[in-house]
Amino acid sequence: MKKYINTGSKDTRSGFGVGMTELGQKNEKVVALCADLIGSLKFDDFKKNHPERFFQIGIAEANMIGIAAGLTIGGKIPFTGTFANFSTGRVYDQIRQSVAYSDKNVKICASHAGLTLGEDGATHQILEDIGLMKMLPGMTVINTCDHNQTKAATIALADHHGPAYLRFGRPVVPNFMPADEPFIIGKAILLNEGTDVTIIATGHLVWEALVAAEALEAKGISAEVINIHTIKPLDEEAILKSLAKTKCVVTAEEHNILGGLGESIARVLALNNPSPQEFVAVQDSFGESGTPEQLMEKYKLNNQAIVAAVEKVIKRK
């Protein structure tokens, strides 16, 4: 298997910005809409190079979604951008009615997701957005793990027809996915082969899963690590193939345990191959103010928590 190495920490939102810059150059149908957060969403280059295709909506997120839906009627491919909390919770009715139900080709792009938003605290740290979006019929849901994957996902979405939600973050995190790694919507990536346990991770927890796998190897436990970047549609084939071998699974995500990736995996297993499962996720609570590192440790969203969950689930086989 390929060895995944941290080539230097970068923020995933900058990957989105680089992806938008590239899309602006090669696809004239792509337009960008922002709710007064140009710098935070890294829209600067797109706005500078394509001012006629950039729309500053202001602090009016519901209006932004409505405008984006309207732009699709003329053949445009709108990418909306604001914080994840405002991209989903604040505008859920508009997304449901004007985008999902109407099957509009809108790309809802959300930064500052999860606990790693950090010091802004619980009011901004949305932990239920994956659940909200995956419940909408026809909505594709993507949660990327690093800078390179976020760039690749942004570019791939322009060629994908239909409503989609792209979730990424604020802090710098290890950048380990190869820049030339193909991004195929709905296709999981096997990062590490193993025989004793399957670790399925998404977003910022993917790197933590790889670190955990190394620690487990030192303990004599062989862990298979799968990067689920697309939570909907889910790569059920990859999940079931791995579980047929390892017989148990740990899911890891920076999201509420209710409604996230772990519950999607549990459904697949319940219907096809019931297996022991442990969840590394926020345990039905809001977040709080603190540094990303402090919060990930307090809420047990790190490699140590994954190791502990693996040791627990293996005993249940």
C-alpha positions, 0 to 999 in steps of 0.5 A, spaced: 500 500 500 502 507 498 504 510 504 501 517 506 505 522 508 504 529 511 507 534 506 506 540 510 499 543 514 494 547 510 487 549 511 482 545 507 478 552 505 484 554 502 484 548 497 477 550 496 479 557 494 485 554 489 479 549 486 475 555 485 480 559 481 482 553 477 474 552 475 474 560 474 479 559 468 476 553 465 469 553 466 465 559 464 459 556 467 461 557 474 459 562 478 460 564 485 456 567 491 458 569 498 455 571 504 460 577 506 465 572 507 470 573 501 476 572 505 474 566 510 472 562 504 478 564 500 474 567 494 479 573 493 482 570 486 476 568 483 473 575 485 479 578 482 479 574 476 472 574 474 468 579 477 462 578 472 461 571 475 462 573 482 456 575 487 457 578 494 450 577 497 451 580 504 449 577 510 443 574 507 444 567 506 437 565 504 437 570 499 443 567 496 441 560 496 434 563 492 439 566 487 443 560 486 437 556 484 435 561 479 442 562 476 441 554 474 435 555 470 440 559 465 445 554 465 450 557 470 453 552 475 453 556 482 458 555 488 455 558 494 460 560 500 459 561 507 460 558 514 457 551 515 452 553 520 449 558 515 450 554 509 445 549 512 441 550 519 440 558 517 437 556 510 435 549 511 428 551 508 431 554 502 435 548 500 430 543 501 424 547 497 429 551 492 434 546 491 433 539 493 426 538 491 427 542 485 433 538 483 437 544 482 445 544 480 447 548 486 453 547 490 453 549 497 460 550 499 461 550 507 467 552 511 468 552 518 465 546 520 465 542 526 469 543 533 475 545 529 472 552 528 475 553 535 474 559 539 468 562 536 464 557 540 458 552 540 453 557 536 458 557 530 460 550 531 455 546 527 455 538 528 449 536 525 450 539 518 452 532 515 445 529 518 441 535 515 444 535 508 444 527 507 436 527 509 435 531 503 433 526 497 438 527 491 443 531 495 450 529 494 454 530 501 462 530 501 466 531 507 474 532 505 480 530 509 485 535 507 487 541 502 489 537 496 482 533 496 478 539 497 481 542 491 480 536 487 472 535 490 471 542 488 473 541 481 469 534 481 463 538 483 463 542 477 462 536 472 457 533 477 450 534 475 445 535 481 445 539 488 451 537 492 454 539 499 461 540 500 464 541 507 471 543 509 474 547 515 478 552 518 484 550 521 491 548 518 491 540 518 496 535 515 496 535 507 497 528 505 493 526 499 497 526 493 495 532 489 494 527 483 489 522 487 483 522 482 477 524 486 471 520 484 464 522 487 461 516 491 468 512 491 471 510 498 479 510 498 483 505 501 489 508 505 491 502 509 490 494 508 489 491 515 485 484 517 483 485 524 479 491 524 476 497 519 477 504 521 472 508 516 474 516 517 471 522 514 474 529 514 479 531 519 479 524 522 482 521 516 489 523 518 488 521 525 485 514 523 492 513 519 496 515 526 492 510 530 493 505 525 501 506 526 500 506 533 495 499 533 500 496 528 505 497 534 500 493 539 500 487 534 493 490 531 492 490 523 487 496 521 484 497 515 483 505 514 478 507 509 477 514 507 470 516 506 470 523 503 463 522 500 458 520 505 452 520 500 452 516 496 456 511 500 460 506 497 457 500 500 461 495 496 468 498 499 465 498 506 462 491 506 468 488 502 472 490 508 468 488 513 467 481 510 475 481 512 475 484 519 469 483 522 468 489 526 469 497 525 470 503 528 467 510 525 470 516 526 468 523 524 468 531 527 460 531 527 454 529 532 454 521 533 447 522 531 445 523 524 453 522 521 457 517 517 457 512 523 449 512 523 450 511 515 455 505 516 450 502 521 445 502 516 449 498 511 451 493 516 444 492 519 441 490 512 447 486 509 452 484 515 451 486 522 458 487 525 460 490 532 461 497 531 464 503 535 463 510 534 468 516 535 464 522 534 461 528 539 456 524 544 450 528 543 452 535 545 454 542 543 461 544 542 464 550 546 470 555 545 477 553 545 483 551 540 481 546 535 487 542 539 483 542 546 476 541 543 478 535 539 482 532 545 476 534 550 471 531 545 475 525 544 476 526 536 483 524 535 488 518 534 488 516 541 480 515 541 480 511 535 485 506 538 481 506 544 475 504 540 479 499 536 481 495 542 474 495 545 470 493 538 475 487 537 473 484 544 466 484 541 468 480 535 
